Amino acid sequence: MRNTLRVLRAEREWSQADLATRLGVSRQTVNAVETGKYDPSLPLAFGIARLFSKRIEEIFLPDGEAGAR
Amino acid sequence: MIMEPDTSDILSCFQKRRAFVLWAVATGLTSAGGIVLIVLLKPALPIRMLAVALPLGCCVAFTVQLLRDFARLDELQVRILLEAAATACLGVFFAVNLYPIFRFAGFVGELQPYWVLLLLIGLFLFGSFNAKRRYR
């Protein structure tokens, strides 16, 4: 699954550590989600969507789908 | 009780919290001390019971502390620990199952409990480092 997390984070000029603190997870988790190595759970995905005031499907896209990044 | 999640580096919560290490050391010390006491002094039954109860209590405290620390991990950290635990359990499972054939073939000697313990710890560390590297 791809995502636009890195772009959204960069727009707000947050570091991975900043985002991790806001989400209540480790920086490694943010990094793993950003690089697509780890797909977040639904609660975390909802937390990310809420933080960026977007819908989940605007941030996370299936691998074959165009538009992400 | 709701605990705040640990937001630091993966597995670093264990580096920050020393309580479970102290309980592990206490378990080892009381266990070794108990063996020495029982073997050398051959004490009365109440003392023997105490010598057995002390390491058992430390072991329970160690487990409780470790589980409390687990509850503070975030989902990726839990996943890494689960993968490490699965590696350790499967490794020991196969080792124990394959042991008889190795024994009959004369490749290994009598199985000692500490070998199983070392194998468990080694496989757990291997599994955690491997999973951590994969999600880096």
N, CA and C atoms of all chains as a GROMACS GRO file, in nm:
protein
  615
    1MET      N    1   0.085  -0.120   0.000
    1MET     CA    2   0.000   0.000   0.000
    1MET      C    3   0.089   0.125   0.000
    2ARG      N    4   0.052   0.221  -0.088
    2ARG     CA    5   0.129   0.346  -0.092
    2ARG      C    6   0.056   0.452  -0.010
    3ASN      N    7   0.127   0.558   0.021
    3ASN     CA    8   0.061   0.665   0.098
    3ASN      C    9   0.130   0.799   0.071
    4THR      N   10   0.061   0.904   0.110
    4THR     CA   11   0.113   1.040   0.088
    4THR      C   12   0.159   1.103   0.220
    5LEU      N   13   0.190   1.018   0.312
    5LEU     CA   14   0.224   1.065   0.447
    5LEU      C   15   0.347   1.157   0.446
    6ARG      N   16   0.446   1.119   0.369
    6ARG     CA   17   0.569   1.200   0.366
    6ARG      C   18   0.540   1.340   0.312
    7VAL      N   19   0.457   1.346   0.208
    7VAL     CA   20   0.421   1.477   0.148
    7VAL      C   21   0.343   1.560   0.248
    8LEU      N   22   0.245   1.498   0.311
    8LEU     CA   23   0.162   1.571   0.408
    8LEU      C   24   0.246   1.621   0.526
    9ARG      N   25   0.338   1.539   0.567
    9ARG     CA   26   0.425   1.577   0.678
    9ARG      C   27   0.517   1.692   0.636
   10ALA      N   28   0.570   1.683   0.514
   10ALA     CA   29   0.660   1.788   0.464
   10ALA      C   30   0.586   1.921   0.450
   11GLU      N   31   0.460   1.915   0.407
   11GLU     CA   32   0.380   2.038   0.394
   11GLU      C   33   0.369   2.113   0.526
   12ARG      N   34   0.365   2.036   0.632
   12ARG     CA   35   0.352   2.097   0.766
   12ARG      C   36   0.488   2.119   0.833
   13GLU      N   37   0.591   2.080   0.761
   13GLU     CA   38   0.729   2.094   0.811
   13GLU      C   39   0.748   2.022   0.945
   14TRP      N   40   0.688   1.904   0.952
   14TRP     CA   41   0.704   1.822   1.072
   14TRP      C   42   0.814   1.720   1.046
   15SER      N   43   0.890   1.691   1.146
   15SER     CA   44   0.986   1.580   1.136
   15SER      C   45   0.909   1.450   1.165
   16GLN      N   46   0.975   1.339   1.137
   16GLN     CA   47   0.911   1.211   1.168
   16GLN      C   48   0.885   1.199   1.318
   17ALA      N   49   0.977   1.253   1.396
   17ALA     CA   50   0.961   1.249   1.542
   17ALA      C   51   0.840   1.333   1.585
   18ASP      N   52   0.821   1.450   1.520
   18ASP     CA   53   0.706   1.535   1.552
   18ASP      C   54   0.575   1.459   1.526
   19LEU      N   55   0.570   1.398   1.408
   19LEU     CA   56   0.450   1.324   1.370
   19LEU      C   57   0.427   1.205   1.464
   20ALA      N   58   0.537   1.138   1.498
   20ALA     CA   59   0.527   1.023   1.589
   20ALA      C   60   0.470   1.066   1.724
   21THR      N   61   0.516   1.179   1.773
   21THR     CA   62   0.467   1.229   1.902
   21THR      C   63   0.318   1.261   1.894
   22ARG      N   64   0.278   1.324   1.784
   22ARG     CA   65   0.137   1.359   1.767
   22ARG      C   66   0.048   1.236   1.756
   23LEU      N   67   0.104   1.129   1.698
   23LEU     CA   68   0.025   1.006   1.679
   23LEU      C   69   0.037   0.910   1.798
   24GLY      N   70   0.135   0.936   1.883
   24GLY     CA   71   0.155   0.846   1.998
   24GLY      C   72   0.217   0.714   1.960
   25VAL      N   73   0.304   0.716   1.857
   25VAL     CA   74   0.375   0.594   1.815
   25VAL      C   75   0.525   0.624   1.810
   26SER      N   76   0.605   0.524   1.777
   26SER     CA   77   0.750   0.546   1.768
   26SER      C   78   0.784   0.610   1.633
   27ARG      N   79   0.901   0.675   1.628
   27ARG     CA   80   0.945   0.736   1.502
   27ARG      C   81   0.966   0.627   1.396
   28GLN      N   82   1.011   0.509   1.440
   28GLN     CA   83   1.033   0.399   1.347
   28GLN      C   84   0.902   0.355   1.283
   29THR      N   85   0.795   0.365   1.358
   29THR     CA   86   0.665   0.327   1.301
   29THR      C   87   0.627   0.425   1.191
   30VAL      N   88   0.646   0.554   1.217
   30VAL     CA   89   0.617   0.656   1.115
   30VAL      C   90   0.703   0.630   0.992
   31ASN      N   91   0.830   0.604   1.013
   31ASN     CA   92   0.922   0.578   0.901
   31ASN      C   93   0.878   0.453   0.823
   32ALA      N   94   0.842   0.348   0.894
   32ALA     CA   95   0.802   0.223   0.828
   32ALA      C   96   0.673   0.242   0.748
   33VAL      N   97   0.582   0.324   0.801
   33VAL     CA   98   0.457   0.350   0.728
   33VAL      C   99   0.487   0.436   0.605
   34GLU      N  100   0.567   0.538   0.623
   34GLU     CA  101   0.602   0.628   0.511
   34GLU      C  102   0.667   0.554   0.396
   35THR      N  103   0.758   0.463   0.429
   35THR     CA  104   0.831   0.391   0.324
   35THR      C  105   0.754   0.270   0.272
   36GLY      N  106   0.635   0.249   0.324
   36GLY     CA  107   0.550   0.140   0.275
   36GLY      C  108   0.592   0.002   0.324
   37LYS      N  109   0.682   0.000   0.423
   37LYS     CA  110   0.726  -0.130   0.474
   37LYS      C  111   0.627  -0.186   0.575
   38TYR      N  112   0.542  -0.101   0.624
   38TYR     CA  113   0.445  -0.146   0.724
   38TYR      C  114   0.312  -0.076   0.700
   39ASP      N  115   0.206  -0.154   0.692
   39ASP     CA  116   0.070  -0.099   0.677
   39ASP      C  117   0.011  -0.078   0.815
   40PRO      N  118  -0.032   0.045   0.844
   40PRO     CA  119  -0.082   0.072   0.980
   40PRO      C  120  -0.215   0.003   1.007
   41SER      N  121  -0.244  -0.013   1.134
   41SER     CA  122  -0.374  -0.068   1.173
   41SER      C  123  -0.482   0.036   1.144
   42LEU      N  124  -0.607  -0.006   1.147
   42LEU     CA  125  -0.716   0.090   1.122
   42LEU      C  126  -0.717   0.204   1.223
   43PRO      N  127  -0.702   0.176   1.355
   43PRO     CA  128  -0.700   0.289   1.449
   43PRO      C  129  -0.590   0.390   1.418
   44LEU      N  130  -0.472   0.340   1.378
   44LEU     CA  131  -0.362   0.432   1.347
   44LEU      C  132  -0.392   0.507   1.217
   45ALA      N  133  -0.447   0.435   1.120
   45ALA     CA  134  -0.482   0.500   0.993
   45ALA      C  135  -0.586   0.610   1.016
   46PHE      N  136  -0.684   0.582   1.101
   46PHE     CA  137  -0.785   0.684   1.134
   46PHE      C  138  -0.720   0.801   1.206
   47GLY      N  139  -0.625   0.769   1.295
   47GLY     CA  140  -0.554   0.874   1.368
   47GLY      C  141  -0.477   0.965   1.273
   48ILE      N  142  -0.413   0.904   1.174
   48ILE     CA  143  -0.337   0.981   1.074
   48ILE      C  144  -0.432   1.069   0.994
   49ALA      N  145  -0.543   1.009   0.950
   49ALA     CA  146  -0.642   1.083   0.870
   49ALA      C  147  -0.698   1.201   0.950
   50ARG      N  148  -0.727   1.176   1.076
   50ARG     CA  149  -0.782   1.282   1.161
   50ARG      C  150  -0.680   1.394   1.180
   51LEU      N  151  -0.555   1.356   1.198
   51LEU     CA  152  -0.450   1.455   1.221
   51LEU      C  153  -0.433   1.547   1.100
   52PHE      N  154  -0.444   1.490   0.980
   52PHE     CA  155  -0.427   1.570   0.859
   52PHE      C  156  -0.560   1.618   0.801
   53SER      N  157  -0.668   1.597   0.874
   53SER     CA  158  -0.804   1.638   0.831
   53SER      C  159  -0.835   1.587   0.690
   54LYS      N  160  -0.805   1.462   0.668
   54LYS     CA  161  -0.834   1.401   0.538
   54LYS      C  162  -0.901   1.266   0.560
   55ARG      N  163  -0.956   1.212   0.451
   55ARG     CA  164  -1.012   1.077   0.461
   55ARG      C  165  -0.898   0.975   0.443
   56ILE      N  166  -0.918   0.858   0.496
   56ILE     CA  167  -0.813   0.754   0.488
   56ILE      C  168  -0.774   0.726   0.343
   57GLU      N  169  -0.875   0.719   0.256
   57GLU     CA  170  -0.845   0.684   0.116
   57GLU      C  171  -0.774   0.797   0.041
   58GLU      N  172  -0.772   0.915   0.101
   58GLU     CA  173  -0.695   1.024   0.040
   58GLU      C  174  -0.546   1.013   0.076
   59ILE      N  175  -0.519   0.940   0.180
   59ILE     CA  176  -0.379   0.924   0.224
   59ILE      C  177  -0.322   0.790   0.182
   60PHE      N  178  -0.402   0.685   0.198
   60PHE     CA  179  -0.355   0.550   0.166
   60PHE      C  180  -0.419   0.499   0.037
   61LEU      N  181  -0.334   0.447  -0.050
   61LEU     CA  182  -0.383   0.397  -0.178
   61LEU      C  183  -0.328   0.258  -0.203
   62PRO      N  184  -0.412   0.169  -0.262
   62PRO     CA  185  -0.359   0.036  -0.295
   62PRO      C  186  -0.246   0.048  -0.396
   63ASP      N  187  -0.158  -0.049  -0.400
   63ASP     CA  188  -0.036  -0.041  -0.482
   63ASP      C  189  -0.063  -0.010  -0.630
   64GLY      N  190  -0.165  -0.070  -0.686
   64GLY     CA  191  -0.190  -0.053  -0.829
   64GLY      C  192  -0.253   0.080  -0.865
   65GLU      N  193  -0.303   0.152  -0.766
   65GLU     CA  194  -0.381   0.273  -0.792
   65GLU      C  195  -0.291   0.394  -0.813
   66ALA      N  196  -0.322   0.475  -0.914
   66ALA     CA  197  -0.243   0.596  -0.943
   66ALA      C  198  -0.281   0.708  -0.848
   67GLY      N  199  -0.191   0.802  -0.831
   67GLY     CA  200  -0.226   0.922  -0.755
   67GLY      C  201  -0.142   0.942  -0.631
   68ALA      N  202  -0.092   0.834  -0.578
   68ALA     CA  203  -0.011   0.848  -0.455
   68ALA      C  204   0.129   0.893  -0.493
   69ARG      N  205   0.180   0.990  -0.423
   69ARG     CA  206   0.314   1.047  -0.439
   69ARG      C  207   0.343   1.100  -0.575
   70MET      N  208  -0.578   0.021   3.421
   70MET     CA  209  -0.496   0.142   3.414
   70MET      C  210  -0.451   0.163   3.269
   71ILE      N  211  -0.473   0.285   3.217
   71ILE     CA  212  -0.430   0.314   3.080
   71ILE      C  213  -0.291   0.374   3.084
   72MET      N  214  -0.202   0.312   3.010
   72MET     CA  215  -0.064   0.362   3.007
   72MET      C  216  -0.038   0.432   2.874
   73GLU      N  217   0.038   0.538   2.879
   73GLU     CA  218   0.075   0.608   2.758
   73GLU      C  219   0.166   0.520   2.674
   74PRO      N  220   0.146   0.519   2.541
   74PRO     CA  221   0.234   0.438   2.459
   74PRO      C  222   0.375   0.494   2.458
   75ASP      N  223   0.470   0.404   2.442
   75ASP     CA  224   0.608   0.446   2.431
   75ASP      C  225   0.631   0.498   2.290
   76THR      N  226   0.678   0.621   2.277
   76THR     CA  227   0.691   0.681   2.144
   76THR      C  228   0.837   0.690   2.100
   77SER      N  229   0.922   0.621   2.169
   77SER     CA  230   1.063   0.629   2.136
   77SER      C  231   1.101   0.522   2.034
   78ASP      N  232   1.228   0.499   2.022
   78ASP     CA  233   1.280   0.403   1.926
   78ASP      C  234   1.225   0.262   1.954
   79ILE      N  235   1.222   0.181   1.847
   79ILE     CA  236   1.174   0.044   1.862
   79ILE      C  237   1.260  -0.030   1.964
   80LEU      N  238   1.195  -0.095   2.056
   80LEU     CA  239   1.258  -0.175   2.162
   80LEU      C  240   1.333  -0.091   2.265
   81SER      N  241   1.339   0.041   2.243
   81SER     CA  242   1.416   0.122   2.337
   81SER      C  243   1.347   0.131   2.472
   82CYS      N  244   1.218   0.105   2.474
   82CYS     CA  245   1.148   0.108   2.604
   82CYS      C  246   1.214   0.009   2.700
   83PHE      N  247   1.269  -0.101   2.643
   83PHE     CA  248   1.334  -0.198   2.730
   83PHE      C  249   1.470  -0.148   2.776
   84GLN      N  250   1.528  -0.058   2.692
   84GLN     CA  251   1.658  -0.003   2.733
   84GLN      C  252   1.637   0.100   2.844
   85LYS      N  253   1.521   0.166   2.843
   85LYS     CA  254   1.497   0.270   2.943
   85LYS      C  255   1.453   0.212   3.076
   86ARG      N  256   1.381   0.102   3.070
   86ARG     CA  257   1.326   0.046   3.193
   86ARG      C  258   1.417  -0.066   3.243
   87ARG      N  259   1.465  -0.049   3.362
   87ARG     CA  260   1.561  -0.145   3.416
   87ARG      C  261   1.495  -0.245   3.510
   88ALA      N  262   1.370  -0.222   3.546
   88ALA     CA  263   1.306  -0.304   3.649
   88ALA      C  264   1.307  -0.452   3.612
   89PHE      N  265   1.274  -0.481   3.485
   89PHE     CA  266   1.265  -0.623   3.448
   89PHE      C  267   1.404  -0.688   3.446
   90VAL      N  268   1.507  -0.608   3.417
   90VAL     CA  269   1.644  -0.661   3.421
   90VAL      C  270   1.682  -0.695   3.566
   91LEU      N  271   1.643  -0.605   3.657
   91LEU     CA  272   1.671  -0.630   3.798
   91LEU      C  273   1.602  -0.757   3.846
   92TRP      N  274   1.477  -0.775   3.802
   92TRP     CA  275   1.404  -0.896   3.842
   92TRP      C  276   1.469  -1.021   3.781
   93ALA      N  277   1.520  -1.010   3.657
   93ALA     CA  278   1.587  -1.124   3.594
   93ALA      C  279   1.715  -1.159   3.671
   94VAL      N  280   1.790  -1.054   3.709
   94VAL     CA  281   1.913  -1.076   3.787
   94VAL      C  282   1.878  -1.138   3.923
   95ALA      N  283   1.772  -1.083   3.984
   95ALA     CA  284   1.729  -1.135   4.115
   95ALA      C  285   1.688  -1.282   4.103
   96THR      N  286   1.622  -1.317   3.992
   96THR     CA  287   1.583  -1.457   3.971
   96THR      C  288   1.706  -1.546   3.964
   97GLY      N  289   1.806  -1.502   3.886
   97GLY     CA  290   1.929  -1.580   3.871
   97GLY      C  291   2.003  -1.595   4.003
   98LEU      N  292   2.013  -1.482   4.076
   98LEU     CA  293   2.087  -1.485   4.202
   98LEU      C  294   2.018  -1.572   4.307
   99THR      N  295   1.887  -1.553   4.321
   99THR     CA  296   1.815  -1.631   4.422
   99THR      C  297   1.813  -1.780   4.385
  100SER      N  298   1.807  -1.806   4.254
  100SER     CA  299   1.807  -1.945   4.208
  100SER      C  300   1.942  -2.011   4.238
  101ALA      N  301   2.050  -1.940   4.201
  101ALA     CA  302   2.184  -1.994   4.227
  101ALA      C  303   2.209  -2.006   4.377
  102GLY      N  304   2.169  -1.901   4.451
  102GLY     CA  305   2.187  -1.903   4.596
  102GLY      C  306   2.108  -2.015   4.661
  103GLY      N  307   1.988  -2.038   4.610
  103GLY     CA  308   1.904  -2.145   4.663
  103GLY      C  309   1.965  -2.282   4.641
  104ILE      N  310   2.022  -2.301   4.521
  104ILE     CA  311   2.086  -2.430   4.491
  104ILE      C  312   2.205  -2.454   4.584
  105VAL      N  313   2.286  -2.350   4.599
  105VAL     CA  314   2.403  -2.360   4.688
  105VAL      C  315   2.359  -2.392   4.830
  106LEU      N  316   2.257  -2.318   4.874
  106LEU     CA  317   2.207  -2.337   5.011
  106LEU      C  318   2.157  -2.480   5.033
  107ILE      N  319   2.077  -2.528   4.938
  107ILE     CA  320   2.016  -2.661   4.953
  107ILE      C  321   2.122  -2.772   4.944
  108VAL      N  322   2.213  -2.758   4.847
  108VAL     CA  323   2.313  -2.863   4.826
  108VAL      C  324   2.416  -2.867   4.938
  109LEU      N  325   2.465  -2.749   4.976
  109LEU     CA  326   2.574  -2.746   5.074
  109LEU      C  327   2.526  -2.761   5.219
  110LEU      N  328   2.419  -2.692   5.252
  110LEU     CA  329   2.377  -2.689   5.394
  110LEU      C  330   2.270  -2.792   5.428
  111LYS      N  331   2.203  -2.844   5.324
  111LYS     CA  332   2.093  -2.938   5.345
  111LYS      C  333   2.000  -2.892   5.459
  112PRO      N  334   1.936  -2.777   5.438
  112PRO     CA  335   1.854  -2.719   5.545
  112PRO      C  336   1.721  -2.793   5.565
  113ALA      N  337   1.648  -2.750   5.668
  113ALA     CA  338   1.517  -2.809   5.698
  113ALA      C  339   1.415  -2.769   5.590
  114LEU      N  340   1.302  -2.838   5.592
  114LEU     CA  341   1.201  -2.819   5.488
  114LEU      C  342   1.156  -2.672   5.473
  115PRO      N  343   1.125  -2.600   5.583
  115PRO     CA  344   1.080  -2.461   5.565
  115PRO      C  345   1.183  -2.374   5.492
  116ILE      N  346   1.310  -2.397   5.520
  116ILE     CA  347   1.415  -2.318   5.453
  116ILE      C  348   1.422  -2.358   5.305
  117ARG      N  349   1.407  -2.489   5.278
  117ARG     CA  350   1.409  -2.536   5.139
  117ARG      C  351   1.293  -2.476   5.060
  118MET      N  352   1.177  -2.470   5.128
  118MET     CA  353   1.059  -2.411   5.062
  118MET      C  354   1.084  -2.263   5.031
  119LEU      N  355   1.147  -2.194   5.125
  119LEU     CA  356   1.178  -2.052   5.105
  119LEU      C  357   1.279  -2.035   4.991
  120ALA      N  358   1.377  -2.126   4.986
  120ALA     CA  359   1.479  -2.120   4.882
  120ALA      C  360   1.419  -2.140   4.743
  121VAL      N  361   1.310  -2.216   4.737
  121VAL     CA  362   1.243  -2.238   4.609
  121VAL      C  363   1.146  -2.123   4.578
  122ALA      N  364   1.080  -2.072   4.683
  122ALA     CA  365   0.979  -1.969   4.664
  122ALA      C  366   1.039  -1.836   4.619
  123LEU      N  367   1.158  -1.805   4.667
  123LEU     CA  368   1.220  -1.676   4.633
  123LEU      C  369   1.244  -1.659   4.483
  124PRO      N  370   1.314  -1.753   4.417
  124PRO     CA  371   1.333  -1.736   4.272
  124PRO      C  372   1.202  -1.743   4.195
  125LEU      N  373   1.108  -1.822   4.247
  125LEU     CA  374   0.978  -1.832   4.181
  125LEU      C  375   0.907  -1.696   4.184
  126GLY      N  376   0.912  -1.631   4.301
  126GLY     CA  377   0.851  -1.499   4.315
  126GLY      C  378   0.917  -1.395   4.226
  127CYS      N  379   1.050  -1.402   4.219
  127CYS     CA  380   1.123  -1.309   4.133
  127CYS      C  381   1.086  -1.331   3.987
  128CYS      N  382   1.069  -1.458   3.951
  128CYS     CA  383   1.034  -1.493   3.814
  128CYS      C  384   0.896  -1.438   3.778
  129VAL      N  385   0.802  -1.448   3.872
  129VAL     CA  386   0.667  -1.395   3.849
  129VAL      C  387   0.673  -1.243   3.835
  130ALA      N  388   0.751  -1.178   3.923
  130ALA     CA  389   0.764  -1.031   3.917
  130ALA      C  390   0.828  -0.989   3.784
  131PHE      N  391   0.926  -1.065   3.739
  131PHE     CA  392   0.992  -1.039   3.610
  131PHE      C  393   0.890  -1.046   3.496
  132THR      N  394   0.806  -1.150   3.499
  132THR     CA  395   0.707  -1.169   3.394
  132THR      C  396   0.604  -1.056   3.395
  133VAL      N  397   0.557  -1.021   3.514
  133VAL     CA  398   0.457  -0.913   3.526
  133VAL      C  399   0.516  -0.782   3.474
  134GLN      N  400   0.640  -0.753   3.511
  134GLN     CA  401   0.705  -0.629   3.468
  134GLN      C  402   0.721  -0.626   3.316
  135LEU      N  403   0.761  -0.740   3.260
  135LEU     CA  404   0.781  -0.747   3.116
  135LEU      C  405   0.648  -0.728   3.042
  136LEU      N  406   0.542  -0.790   3.093
  136LEU     CA  407   0.412  -0.776   3.028
  136LEU      C  408   0.360  -0.632   3.037
  137ARG      N  409   0.389  -0.565   3.148
  137ARG     CA  410   0.351  -0.425   3.163
  137ARG      C  411   0.426  -0.338   3.062
  138ASP      N  412   0.554  -0.373   3.038
  138ASP     CA  413   0.630  -0.298   2.938
  138ASP      C  414   0.578  -0.326   2.798
  139PHE      N  415   0.535  -0.450   2.772
  139PHE     CA  416   0.478  -0.484   2.642
  139PHE      C  417   0.356  -0.396   2.612
  140ALA      N  418   0.277  -0.371   2.716
  140ALA     CA  419   0.153  -0.294   2.698
  140ALA      C  420   0.182  -0.150   2.656
  141ARG      N  421   0.303  -0.105   2.674
  141ARG     CA  422   0.337   0.033   2.639
  141ARG      C  423   0.392   0.045   2.497
  142LEU      N  424   0.409  -0.068   2.429
  142LEU     CA  425   0.466  -0.064   2.295
  142LEU      C  426   0.361  -0.023   2.193
  143ASP      N  427   0.404   0.036   2.083
  143ASP     CA  428   0.309   0.066   1.977
  143ASP      C  429   0.296  -0.056   1.885
  144GLU      N  430   0.211  -0.045   1.783
  144GLU     CA  431   0.176  -0.164   1.706
  144GLU      C  432   0.293  -0.225   1.629
  145LEU      N  433   0.382  -0.142   1.577
  145LEU     CA  434   0.497  -0.197   1.504
  145LEU      C  435   0.593  -0.266   1.601
  146GLN      N  436   0.611  -0.207   1.716
  146GLN     CA  437   0.699  -0.267   1.816
  146GLN      C  438   0.644  -0.402   1.861
  147VAL      N  439   0.512  -0.408   1.878
  147VAL     CA  440   0.448  -0.535   1.917
  147VAL      C  441   0.466  -0.639   1.807
  148ARG      N  442   0.453  -0.594   1.683
  148ARG     CA  443   0.470  -0.685   1.569
  148ARG      C  444   0.613  -0.742   1.565
  149ILE      N  445   0.709  -0.655   1.589
  149ILE     CA  446   0.849  -0.700   1.590
  149ILE      C  447   0.871  -0.803   1.701
  150LEU      N  448   0.815  -0.774   1.818
  150LEU     CA  449   0.830  -0.868   1.930
  150LEU      C  450   0.761  -1.000   1.900
  151LEU      N  451   0.644  -0.993   1.836
  151LEU     CA  452   0.571  -1.115   1.801
  151LEU      C  453   0.652  -1.199   1.703
  152GLU      N  454   0.713  -1.133   1.605
  152GLU     CA  455   0.794  -1.206   1.508
  152GLU      C  456   0.915  -1.271   1.578
  153ALA      N  457   0.973  -1.196   1.672
  153ALA     CA  458   1.087  -1.251   1.747
  153ALA      C  459   1.043  -1.370   1.831
  154ALA      N  460   0.927  -1.357   1.897
  154ALA     CA  461   0.876  -1.466   1.980
  154ALA      C  462   0.843  -1.588   1.895
  155ALA      N  463   0.787  -1.564   1.776
  155ALA     CA  464   0.753  -1.675   1.686
  155ALA      C  465   0.880  -1.745   1.640
  156THR      N  466   0.984  -1.668   1.608
  156THR     CA  467   1.112  -1.727   1.567
  156THR      C  468   1.169  -1.814   1.678
  157ALA      N  469   1.165  -1.760   1.800
  157ALA     CA  470   1.219  -1.834   1.915
  157ALA      C  471   1.139  -1.962   1.941
  158CYS      N  472   1.007  -1.950   1.942
  158CYS     CA  473   0.923  -2.068   1.972
  158CYS      C  474   0.937  -2.175   1.864
  159LEU      N  475   0.935  -2.133   1.736
  159LEU     CA  476   0.946  -2.231   1.628
  159LEU      C  477   1.084  -2.297   1.628
  160GLY      N  478   1.187  -2.217   1.654
  160GLY     CA  479   1.322  -2.271   1.658
  160GLY      C  480   1.337  -2.376   1.766
  161VAL      N  481   1.287  -2.345   1.884
  161VAL     CA  482   1.296  -2.441   1.995
  161VAL      C  483   1.210  -2.564   1.966
  162PHE      N  484   1.093  -2.541   1.907
  162PHE     CA  485   1.005  -2.652   1.870
  162PHE      C  486   1.077  -2.750   1.777
  163PHE      N  487   1.140  -2.697   1.672
  163PHE     CA  488   1.210  -2.783   1.577
  163PHE      C  489   1.333  -2.847   1.641
  164ALA      N  490   1.402  -2.769   1.724
  164ALA     CA  491   1.521  -2.823   1.790
  164ALA      C  492   1.485  -2.942   1.879
  165VAL      N  493   1.377  -2.927   1.954
  165VAL     CA  494   1.334  -3.034   2.044
  165VAL      C  495   1.286  -3.156   1.965
  166ASN      N  496   1.220  -3.129   1.852
  166ASN     CA  497   1.171  -3.240   1.770
  166ASN      C  498   1.282  -3.312   1.697
  167LEU      N  499   1.385  -3.237   1.658
  167LEU     CA  500   1.495  -3.299   1.583
  167LEU      C  501   1.602  -3.356   1.675
  168TYR      N  502   1.594  -3.321   1.803
  168TYR     CA  503   1.698  -3.365   1.897
  168TYR      C  504   1.716  -3.517   1.900
  169PRO      N  505   1.607  -3.595   1.907
  169PRO     CA  506   1.626  -3.741   1.916
  169PRO      C  507   1.708  -3.800   1.802
  170ILE      N  508   1.684  -3.755   1.680
  170ILE     CA  509   1.758  -3.813   1.566
  170ILE      C  510   1.906  -3.774   1.572
  171PHE      N  511   1.930  -3.649   1.614
  171PHE     CA  512   2.070  -3.606   1.632
  171PHE      C  513   2.137  -3.685   1.744
  172ARG      N  514   2.058  -3.712   1.846
  172ARG     CA  515   2.111  -3.787   1.963
  172ARG      C  516   2.145  -3.930   1.922
  173PHE      N  517   2.051  -3.995   1.850
  173PHE     CA  518   2.075  -4.133   1.808
  173PHE      C  519   2.190  -4.142   1.707
  174ALA      N  520   2.206  -4.035   1.628
  174ALA     CA  521   2.314  -4.035   1.530
  174ALA      C  522   2.449  -4.006   1.595
  175GLY      N  523   2.444  -3.966   1.721
  175GLY     CA  524   2.569  -3.942   1.794
  175GLY      C  525   2.630  -3.805   1.770
  176PHE      N  526   2.549  -3.712   1.713
  176PHE     CA  527   2.602  -3.578   1.685
  176PHE      C  528   2.594  -3.486   1.807
  177VAL      N  529   2.503  -3.513   1.898
  177VAL     CA  530   2.489  -3.428   2.017
  177VAL      C  531   2.485  -3.516   2.141
  178GLY      N  532   2.519  -3.453   2.253
  178GLY     CA  533   2.516  -3.526   2.379
  178GLY      C  534   2.382  -3.511   2.447
  179GLU      N  535   2.383  -3.531   2.577
  179GLU     CA  536   2.260  -3.521   2.653
  179GLU      C  537   2.211  -3.375   2.654
  180LEU      N  538   2.082  -3.356   2.634
  180LEU     CA  539   2.025  -3.221   2.627
  180LEU      C  540   2.018  -3.160   2.767
  181GLN      N  541   2.081  -3.044   2.780
  181GLN     CA  542   2.078  -2.974   2.909
  181GLN      C  543   1.977  -2.861   2.903
  182PRO      N  544   1.908  -2.834   3.015
  182PRO     CA  545   1.807  -2.727   3.013
  182PRO      C  546   1.865  -2.592   2.972
  183TYR      N  547   1.988  -2.562   3.012
  183TYR     CA  548   2.043  -2.430   2.979
  183TYR      C  549   2.070  -2.414   2.830
  184TRP      N  550   2.089  -2.526   2.758
  184TRP     CA  551   2.103  -2.515   2.613
  184TRP      C  552   1.974  -2.468   2.550
  185VAL      N  553   1.863  -2.518   2.601
  185VAL     CA  554   1.732  -2.476   2.550
  185VAL      C  555   1.710  -2.328   2.580
  186LEU      N  556   1.750  -2.286   2.700
  186LEU     CA  557   1.736  -2.146   2.740
  186LEU      C  558   1.821  -2.056   2.650
  187LEU      N  559   1.945  -2.099   2.627
  187LEU     CA  560   2.034  -2.020   2.540
  187LEU      C  561   1.980  -2.013   2.398
  188LEU      N  562   1.928  -2.126   2.351
  188LEU     CA  563   1.870  -2.131   2.216
  188LEU      C  564   1.751  -2.035   2.207
  189LEU      N  565   1.668  -2.037   2.310
  189LEU     CA  566   1.549  -1.950   2.314
  189LEU      C  567   1.590  -1.803   2.309
  190ILE      N  568   1.686  -1.766   2.392
  190ILE     CA  569   1.732  -1.626   2.396
  190ILE      C  570   1.798  -1.587   2.264
  191GLY      N  571   1.883  -1.676   2.212
  191GLY     CA  572   1.953  -1.649   2.086
  191GLY      C  573   1.857  -1.630   1.970
  192LEU      N  574   1.759  -1.720   1.961
  192LEU     CA  575   1.662  -1.710   1.852
  192LEU      C  576   1.574  -1.586   1.867
  193PHE      N  577   1.541  -1.551   1.991
  193PHE     CA  578   1.460  -1.431   2.014
  193PHE      C  579   1.536  -1.306   1.970
  194LEU      N  580   1.663  -1.299   2.006
  194LEU     CA  581   1.745  -1.184   1.966
  194LEU      C  582   1.759  -1.178   1.814
  195PHE      N  583   1.786  -1.295   1.753
  195PHE     CA  584   1.798  -1.301   1.608
  195PHE      C  585   1.668  -1.254   1.542
  196GLY      N  586   1.556  -1.305   1.592
  196GLY     CA  587   1.426  -1.269   1.535
  196GLY      C  588   1.396  -1.121   1.549
  197SER      N  589   1.429  -1.063   1.665
  197SER     CA  590   1.398  -0.921   1.687
  197SER      C  591   1.488  -0.833   1.600
  198PHE      N  592   1.616  -0.867   1.589
  198PHE     CA  593   1.706  -0.786   1.506
  198PHE      C  594   1.667  -0.799   1.359
  199ASN      N  595   1.629  -0.918   1.319
  199ASN     CA  596   1.590  -0.941   1.180
  199ASN      C  597   1.464  -0.861   1.145
  200ALA      N  598   1.365  -0.865   1.234
  200ALA     CA  599   1.240  -0.792   1.209
  200ALA      C  600   1.265  -0.641   1.214
  201LYS      N  601   1.347  -0.598   1.307
  201LYS     CA  602   1.378  -0.456   1.320
  201LYS      C  603   1.447  -0.404   1.193
  202ARG      N  604   1.538  -0.485   1.141
  202ARG     CA  605   1.609  -0.446   1.018
  202ARG      C  606   1.512  -0.437   0.900
  203ARG      N  607   1.417  -0.529   0.896
  203ARG     CA  608   1.322  -0.532   0.784
  203ARG      C  609   1.231  -0.409   0.783
  204TYR      N  610   1.195  -0.360   0.902
  204TYR     CA  611   1.104  -0.245   0.908
  204TYR      C  612   1.177  -0.112   0.917
  205ARG      N  613   1.310  -0.114   0.910
  205ARG     CA  614   1.385   0.011   0.924
  205ARG      C  615   1.363   0.100   0.803
   0.00000   0.00000   0.00000
